[in-house]
Amino acid sequence: MTTLQTQRLDLRPFAESDLDEMSALMANADFMRFSLGVFSREQTASFLEKVRARDRAALPSQFAVIVRGDEHLVGYCGFFLQNVDDMEELEIGYRLDPSYWGRGLATEAACAVRDHAFNDLELSRVISLIHPDNIASRRVAEKNGMRPEKQTTFRGFPAIVFAINREERNGR
Ligand SMILES: CC(C)(COP(=O)(O)OP(=O)(O)OC[C@H]1O[C@@H](n2cnc3c(N)ncnc32)[C@H](O)[C@@H]1OP(=O)(O)O)[C@@H](O)C(=O)NCCC(=O)NCCS
């Protein structure tokens, strides 16, 4: 699977050896904001296994986000396959270590993943599913060129579907 590089980040496939660092992140309530809550080590292992199974099958998957230079794993950014209003959609999702928030890193990672979607994977459309109260994530989606398309209910929670398609992206 591909590794993506941005100005400050390396986005690489997850490895089994990421379990310790990912377990610490997923046990952090801020890292897990706007989801179902913190994960145990076992839940994190199962998350990583799902991600790595998609990598092995050469399907669009999550990247481990590494800050180049200090080599810390600071979170994930990449693709989840989601069923939204009975349609299969590829979502760009992201979570970062709270001590790295507010530096533009999520925007940098999400833009690289969007470019990968259109340039390398030749996808026609990607979305992000965002709780209306999640202002930081809404800004990341906007800065990623996405527009709010509709409001829906996703896994029992209100969510705005932010979307961008290939034509819109080419017109930018
Ligand atoms: C969402 C998240 C990934 C953003 O990470 P980040 O690296 O801090 O984001 P950026 O630095 O790229 O900032 C993006 C924009 O959001 C804004 N922003 C960041 N935190 C904010 C906050 N708490 N309130 C309002 N705006 C905020 C930034 O100012 C920036 O906008 P600007 O360029 O117009 O100033 C991070 O907050 C996070 O991991 N949150 C918990 C998990 C989560 O909610 N994931 C998304 C699920 S849909």
Ligand as a Chemical Component Dictionary entry (heavy atoms), coordinates in Angstrom:
data_LIG
# 
_chem_comp.id                   LIG 
_chem_comp.type                 NON-POLYMER 
_chem_comp.pdbx_formal_charge   0 
_chem_comp.three_letter_code    LIG 
# 
loop_
_chem_comp_atom.comp_id 
_chem_comp_atom.atom_id 
_chem_comp_atom.alt_atom_id 
_chem_comp_atom.type_symbol 
_chem_comp_atom.charge 
_chem_comp_atom.model_Cartn_x 
_chem_comp_atom.model_Cartn_y 
_chem_comp_atom.model_Cartn_z 
_chem_comp_atom.pdbx_ordinal 
LIG C1  C1  C 0 -11.022 17.365 14.067 1  
LIG C2  C2  C 0 -9.523  17.322 14.304 2  
LIG C3  C3  C 0 -8.934  16.114 13.554 3  
LIG C4  C4  C 0 -8.911  18.633 13.789 4  
LIG O1  O1  O 0 -7.497  18.523 13.924 5  
LIG P1  P1  P 0 -6.522  19.790 13.833 6  
LIG O2  O2  O 0 -5.191  19.294 13.347 7  
LIG O3  O3  O 0 -6.556  20.563 15.083 8  
LIG O4  O4  O 0 -7.207  20.640 12.665 9  
LIG P2  P2  P 0 -6.529  21.863 11.916 10 
LIG O5  O5  O 0 -5.433  22.441 12.739 11 
LIG O6  O6  O 0 -6.229  21.410 10.518 12 
LIG O7  O7  O 0 -7.703  22.933 11.961 13 
LIG C5  C5  C 0 -8.751  22.940 11.061 14 
LIG C6  C6  C 0 -9.639  24.148 11.323 15 
LIG O8  O8  O 0 -10.457 23.926 12.477 16 
LIG C7  C7  C 0 -10.334 25.015 13.357 17 
LIG N1  N1  N 0 -10.452 24.515 14.708 18 
LIG C8  C8  C 0 -9.646  23.633 15.316 19 
LIG N2  N2  N 0 -10.098 23.368 16.553 20 
LIG C9  C9  C 0 -11.224 24.109 16.710 21 
LIG C10 C10 C 0 -12.156 24.283 17.763 22 
LIG N3  N3  N 0 -12.034 23.600 18.907 23 
LIG N4  N4  N 0 -13.188 25.124 17.591 24 
LIG C11 C11 C 0 -13.316 25.799 16.431 25 
LIG N5  N5  N 0 -12.481 25.664 15.374 26 
LIG C12 C12 C 0 -11.442 24.842 15.535 27 
LIG C13 C13 C 0 -8.962  25.585 13.079 28 
LIG O9  O9  O 0 -8.897  26.934 13.503 29 
LIG C14 C14 C 0 -8.881  25.442 11.576 30 
LIG O10 O10 O 0 -9.614  26.418 10.899 31 
LIG P3  P3  P 0 -8.928  27.758 10.335 32 
LIG O11 O11 O 0 -7.831  27.316 9.449  33 
LIG O12 O12 O 0 -10.044 28.437 9.658  34 
LIG O13 O13 O 0 -8.400  28.499 11.529 35 
LIG C15 C15 C 0 -9.182  17.186 15.810 36 
LIG O14 O14 O 0 -9.826  18.231 16.496 37 
LIG C16 C16 C 0 -9.621  15.863 16.394 38 
LIG O15 O15 O 0 -8.903  14.865 16.316 39 
LIG N6  N6  N 0 -10.807 15.834 17.036 40 
LIG C17 C17 C 0 -11.344 14.633 17.674 41 
LIG C18 C18 C 0 -11.732 13.592 16.665 42 
LIG C19 C19 C 0 -12.727 14.105 15.657 43 
LIG O16 O16 O 0 -13.636 14.863 15.953 44 
LIG N7  N7  N 0 -12.534 13.651 14.411 45 
LIG C20 C20 C 0 -13.422 13.992 13.320 46 
LIG C21 C21 C 0 -14.618 13.132 13.362 47 
LIG S1  S1  S 0 -15.746 13.574 12.033 48 
# 
loop_
_chem_comp_bond.comp_id 
_chem_comp_bond.atom_id_1 
_chem_comp_bond.atom_id_2 
_chem_comp_bond.value_order 
_chem_comp_bond.pdbx_ordinal 
LIG C1  C2  SING 1  
LIG C2  C3  SING 2  
LIG C2  C4  SING 3  
LIG C2  C15 SING 4  
LIG C4  O1  SING 5  
LIG O1  P1  SING 6  
LIG P1  O2  DOUB 7  
LIG P1  O3  SING 8  
LIG P1  O4  SING 9  
LIG O4  P2  SING 10 
LIG P2  O5  DOUB 11 
LIG P2  O6  SING 12 
LIG P2  O7  SING 13 
LIG O7  C5  SING 14 
LIG C5  C6  SING 15 
LIG C6  O8  SING 16 
LIG C6  C14 SING 17 
LIG O8  C7  SING 18 
LIG C7  N1  SING 19 
LIG C7  C13 SING 20 
LIG N1  C8  SING 21 
LIG N1  C12 SING 22 
LIG C8  N2  DOUB 23 
LIG N2  C9  SING 24 
LIG C9  C10 SING 25 
LIG C9  C12 DOUB 26 
LIG C10 N3  SING 27 
LIG C10 N4  DOUB 28 
LIG N4  C11 SING 29 
LIG C11 N5  DOUB 30 
LIG N5  C12 SING 31 
LIG C13 O9  SING 32 
LIG C13 C14 SING 33 
LIG C14 O10 SING 34 
LIG O10 P3  SING 35 
LIG P3  O11 DOUB 36 
LIG P3  O12 SING 37 
LIG P3  O13 SING 38 
LIG C15 O14 SING 39 
LIG C15 C16 SING 40 
LIG C16 O15 DOUB 41 
LIG C16 N6  SING 42 
LIG N6  C17 SING 43 
LIG C17 C18 SING 44 
LIG C18 C19 SING 45 
LIG C19 O16 DOUB 46 
LIG C19 N7  SING 47 
LIG N7  C20 SING 48 
LIG C20 C21 SING 49 
LIG C21 S1  SING 50 
# 
